[in-house]
Amino acid sequence: MQNLRLANKVTVKKRIASFFSFIETRKRMACVCLIVLCIPHWWLYADVSDKYQKLAKQAGSVYGSDAEKRILAWRRLINDAKSLPITDQLAQVNDFFNQMDFVDDITLWGKEDYWATPIEFLGMRAGDCEDFTIAKYFTLRELGVPDEKLRLVYVKALTLNQHHMVLAYYHKPTSIPVLLDNLDKELKPASKRNDLLPIYSFNADNLWLSKEKGRGVLVGGSSRLSLWTDLNNRFNTMTN
């Protein structure tokens, strides 16, 4: 009986800790929404590099003043999250970009398939699954997450019967990755996502074809993906 009471106390404590952790996460994301809507430009510009201040102003002139605030909020997120544990970085980056709207490429860009840069994605405040995933990938790389721990994974979303893309984070090379997704917005291990069927994955350097188990078969460099190469060229032109 005493052991049972002790176990119940531990369970209650865990639930309380989980609740307050959830509240803190929601508070952080509420602050991000507040930034975009209410915070003055001068505060957002603090600690943002001259390069990105200029890019934010350019985005504002193209997409509107709220776009400028979104770019600045993104840069503040990167500055503020650098010292956080990786679990918090994953959650904050996932939550930040999942505030954007899903709009398909043909509606947004007049093209069947277009991979937007993070600046274009934030400027439009919209994009498709590739744009959500790409923005999260570039942001985590800027936060110092090694490229070998990240993969952009092209999948089939079985429930929707359509192609989709998510970002996978591998804590260790042999570990089951955690997925950052705009459909199921909760961070989950890939083993809990039976609704997704992997097709191929890639990062800055490599391209893998997926197989039933494991991390896939290396088939070459990610430069084989023309949309990825075009995206990187555009982003490098914007930021250099």
N, C-alpha and C positions, 0 to 999 in steps of 0.2 A: 504493500500500500504506500509506504514511504517513497519507494522508487517511482511509483506511478505519479505521485504528487510532484516529485522532482522533475519528472519528464514533462508533466503538464506545464510547470513553471517555465521550463526551458522553451517549450513550444510557444507559449504566450510571449516570452521575451523576443523570440525570433520574429513573431508576427508583428509585434510593435516596432521592432527595428526595421522590418521590411516596409511597414506603413510609412514611417518617417522618411525612409529612403525614397519611397515613391513621391511623397509630398515635396521633398527637396528637388527631385528631378522636375516635377511639374512647375515648381516655383522658378527654376532656372529657365525653363522654356517660356513661361509667362513673361519673364524679363526680356527674352529675345523678342517676343511679340511686341512688348511695350517699346523696345528700342526702335523697331521699325515704324511704329505709329506715332510715338510721342516725344522721344528723346531728341534734343536739338543736335544739329550737325557738329557743333564745336566739341561736344562731349564725345561723340563717336570718332572724331578725327584724332583724339588723343591716343598716342602710341601706335598710330597707323603710319607705315612708311610713306615717304613722299611718292614712291611709285604707285602704291595702291590708293593714295589720296587722289592722285591724278586719274587713275583708272575709274575710281568711284565717280568723280565728276564727269568723266566722259560717258559712263553708263547712265548717269542722271540726265545728260543732254540727249541721249538716244532713247531711253526707256521711261524717263520721268524721275522726279525727285525721290520717290519712294525707292526706286532702284538704287540710287546713290546710298541711301540708308541701309539697304540690304547688303550691299557690298561692304560697307563699313562694319556692319554687325558681324558679317562673316570674318573679317580680319580681327575684330575684337574677340570673337570666339576662339580663333587660333592663338592669339596672344594669351588669353586667360586659361586655355585648356592645356598648355604645354607642360605644366607642372603636375597635372592630374594623373592618377593611375589609368592604365589602358582601358579598364572597364568603363570608367567615367568618360573617357575620350570617345569611345565607341558610341556610348549612349547619347552624349551631347551632339555629336556630329550627325548621328542618325536622326535624332529628334529635330535638329535645326533644319535640315534639308527636307524632311518629311512635312514641313509646313507649306511647301510649295504645292502647286496644283498640277495634277496630271492632265496633260493635253498631248494628243498625238502629233507626230511630226508634220503630217500633211496639213493639219489645221494651223499649226504654229509657224512652220517654216515653208510650207508649200512644196515639201519634198517627202518622198516615201520613207527615207531613212536619213536622219541627220543627227550626228553626235555633237551636242552643244558643249562649249567650254563652261566651267563654273560661272564665269562672268555673264555669259549669255543666258544661262539657266536662271541665275539670280535676277538678271535684268528683266527677263520676261516673267519672272515669278511662276514659271511653268515649264514643263517638259515631260518627256516620256520616261520609261523605266531606265533606259541607258543614261539619261541625263542625271537622274537622281544618283545612280551608282557611280558615275564618273566624278561628280562633285564630291561625294563622300570619299572616294579613293584619293583624289588630289589633296583634299583637306587632311586626311590622316597621314599622307606622305609628308605634308608640311609640318605636321605635329611630331615628326620623327619616327613614325612607324616604318620599320624596314620593308622594302618592297617584297622580299621573299615571304613575308607574313600576310600579304594581301593578294587576292585574285578577284578580278571581275569575272563573274560566272554567268554565261548565257545558258538559260534553262527553258524548259517548257513548263508553264504553269498549268498543271493538269486540270484544276477546277475550272479555269477560264478557257482552257483549250487554246492557248496562245503562247507565243514566245515572250520571254521576260528576261530581265537581268537583275542580279543581286551582287552585293559585295561580300566576299568571304574573308574573315580574319582567322589565321591559324596561330594559336599561341605557341605551338611547337609543330615541327614538320609532320609529325605523325598524329597530331590531335585532330579531333573533329572540329571543323571550323564553326565560328559564330557568324550568322548571316545578318547583314544590314539590308533592309528591304522597305520598299514603299507600299507594298500590298499588305503584308503582315508587319506592322510597325514595331512590334516587340522583338527585341534581340533574342534569337533562339539558335541553338545548335542545329546544324544541318540535319542531324538525325531526327529532329522533331518536325522537319518540313517535308513530309511525305507527299505534299502537293506539288513539289518541284522535281523535275527530271533534268539533271545536268546534261549539257550537250558539249560545250567547250568552255575553257577558262583561259585567262591571260593576265599578265601584269606588264610592267614597263618593258621587259625583255623577252619573255617567253610565252608560248602558246601551247596549250594542252588540249587533247581530245579526251573527253570524260569516258570513264569505264564504270562498270557496276560498283566496284569497290576501289578504294584508294584515291590518289590525287590525280589520276589520269595519265595519259601517255604523251610525253613531250614530242611535238611534231615540228618545232621550229621556233622562229622568233615572232613576236607580236607585230613586227613590221609587216607581216603578211596580211594583216587586217588594214585595208586601205582607209576605212573610216577612222581607225585609231591613229594612223599616221597623219591623216588630215587634221584631226582634232589637235594632236600635239603640235603640229606646225602652226596652227592658228593661235593656240594658247601661248606658245613661245613668242610669236610675233606680238601678241597683246602685252605680254609681261616683260619683255626685254627691250 
